[in-house]
Structure formats: C-alpha cells, structure tokens
Amino acid sequence: CTKCGETKPLSEFHKQKGAKDGVRCYCKSCRTVIRKQYHADNSERLNEYNRKYHENNASHICKRQKENRKKRISPAIYEIVNKQSGKVYIGQTRSYKRRWATHRGKLERGEHDNPWLREDCDVYGMEVFEFKIIQEFDPNTKSDVLIQKERETIIKYIREGRDLYNKLV
C-alpha cells in the first residue's frame, strides 16, 4: 500500500481496471480513511451538489423511483416443495422475488416460523426445496384477496390429498 506502506495480500485491495496490476494503489482500509476524510472536508459542497441535482431532476428521480417500486411489487401465491418428501408449503406475498430469499435465510439460520419446514430443512438440507409460483396477481391486488386465495389454495391441496406444512387455524 502506497499510503500505509504495509505489504498486504491482494484481497486487501479494490480492483481497478486501468492499473497495470489491476488493483488500486491504496489498501481497502486506507481508502476508507481517505474517503471519509474527503467527505468530511467537502460535506457542504457535496450536500449542495446533491440538493441541486435533486432539484433539477425531481421528475426524473420520481419517475425512476415509481418504476423501481413497480418492479419490486409482484404479488403471488407460491409453493415451496420438498422434492424429497413431496410435502408442500403454500404462501402469499406482495413481492415473491424477495420472499424466497427471506424463507431461505430464515431456514438456513434455523429461525423459520414453521417448525415442520424448519425440521425438514435440518434433515434434508436447503437443496431439496424448490420455490414455485402458483398464481401471479396485478400489483394493485389487495392483501385480503391474496390471503383469501392462499386459503383457497391450501384447502384445494388438502382436498387433493397433498401433504402440507401449512396448518389451517
């Protein structure tokens, strides 16, 4: 590192395409200190620049934020299938793209609310579970409609004799 003078492994440096060796000359920790100092020294100028940018581009920023919100909202009824045992978990969500990640994280940490799903994850591992969309909905669909459709799907699966993780209350 040209800043602290220490010899460090390559993983301690950010990549930089234009550099001969492909890495920055400062290590990650020195670069953090440099960036914090720069922002502290120039906070007024940077805040003023950001304020003017937002003022001049308000409609563009608002439009982009609306588009991003629409992309995140993907209501659906879904199932998580245990490919080993055939057992199924039915759920509903306002954003299925994020929901599977939430389920996976909770299962991997052993924090999932459904004890039977959590137990099977411990026994079989995450790789036996498959996330599938049963039915997608319009982004404007109300939550109570999703809850009702989820309930109807659970009842349908029970009538078909499918083994479920869900328990109706």
Backbone hydrogen bonds, N-H to C=O, Kabsch-Sander energy under -0.5 kcal/mol:
donor,donor_aa,acceptor,acceptor_aa,energy
2,T,25,C,-2.1
5,G,1,C,-1.4
8,K,6,E,-0.6
12,E,9,P,-2.1
13,F,10,L,-1.8
14,H,26,Y,-0.5
16,Q,22,G,-2.3
19,A,16,Q,-1.3
22,G,19,A,-0.6
24,R,14,H,-2.7
28,K,12,E,-3.2
31,R,27,C,-2.6
32,T,28,K,-2.0
33,V,29,S,-1.7
34,I,30,C,-2.6
35,R,31,R,-2.7
36,K,32,T,-2.4
37,Q,33,V,-2.2
38,Y,34,I,-2.4
39,H,35,R,-2.5
40,A,36,K,-2.2
41,D,37,Q,-2.7
42,N,38,Y,-1.8
43,S,40,A,-0.7
46,L,42,N,-2.8
47,N,43,S,-2.7
48,E,44,E,-2.3
49,Y,45,R,-2.2
50,N,46,L,-2.5
51,R,47,N,-2.5
52,K,48,E,-2.4
53,Y,49,Y,-2.5
54,H,50,N,-2.5
55,E,51,R,-2.2
56,N,52,K,-2.7
57,N,53,Y,-1.6
58,A,55,E,-0.7
61,I,57,N,-2.8
62,C,58,A,-2.6
63,K,59,S,-2.4
64,R,60,H,-2.4
65,Q,61,I,-2.4
66,K,62,C,-2.3
67,E,63,K,-2.2
68,N,64,R,-2.3
69,R,65,Q,-2.3
70,K,66,K,-2.2
71,K,67,E,-1.9
72,R,68,N,-1.6
73,I,69,R,-1.5
74,S,72,R,-0.9
74,S,94,R,-1.4
76,A,93,T,-2.1
77,I,135,Q,-2.6
78,Y,91,G,-2.9
79,E,132,K,-2.8
80,I,89,Y,-2.6
81,V,79,E,-0.6
81,V,130,E,-2.9
82,N,87,K,-2.8
83,K,81,V,-1.0
83,K,128,V,-3.2
86,G,82,N,-3.2
88,V,163,D,-2.3
89,Y,80,I,-2.2
91,G,78,Y,-2.4
93,T,76,A,-2.1
96,Y,74,S,-1.9
98,R,95,S,-0.9
99,R,95,S,-1.8
100,W,96,Y,-1.4
102,T,98,R,-1.9
103,H,99,R,-2.6
104,R,100,W,-2.8
105,G,101,A,-2.5
106,K,102,T,-2.4
107,L,103,H,-2.7
108,E,104,R,-2.8
109,R,105,G,-1.8
110,G,106,K,-0.5
110,G,107,L,-0.9
111,E,106,K,-3.1
112,H,106,K,-0.8
118,R,114,N,-2.4
119,E,115,P,-2.3
120,D,116,W,-2.1
121,C,117,L,-1.9
122,D,118,R,-1.9
123,V,119,E,-2.0
124,Y,120,D,-3.3
125,G,120,D,-0.6
125,G,121,C,-1.7
128,V,125,G,-1.0
129,F,126,M,-2.0
130,E,81,V,-2.1
132,K,79,E,-2.8
132,K,130,E,-0.5
134,I,77,I,-2.7
134,I,132,K,-0.5
135,Q,77,I,-1.8
137,F,75,P,-2.4
141,T,138,D,-2.2
145,V,142,K,-0.6
146,L,142,K,-1.5
147,I,143,S,-2.6
148,Q,144,D,-2.0
149,K,145,V,-2.6
150,E,146,L,-2.5
151,R,147,I,-2.3
152,E,148,Q,-2.5
153,T,149,K,-2.3
154,I,150,E,-2.4
155,I,151,R,-2.5
156,K,152,E,-2.4
157,Y,153,T,-2.5
158,I,154,I,-2.3
159,R,155,I,-2.5
160,E,156,K,-1.6
161,G,158,I,-1.4
162,R,157,Y,-2.5
164,L,162,R,-0.6
165,Y,88,V,-2.9
166,N,88,V,-0.6
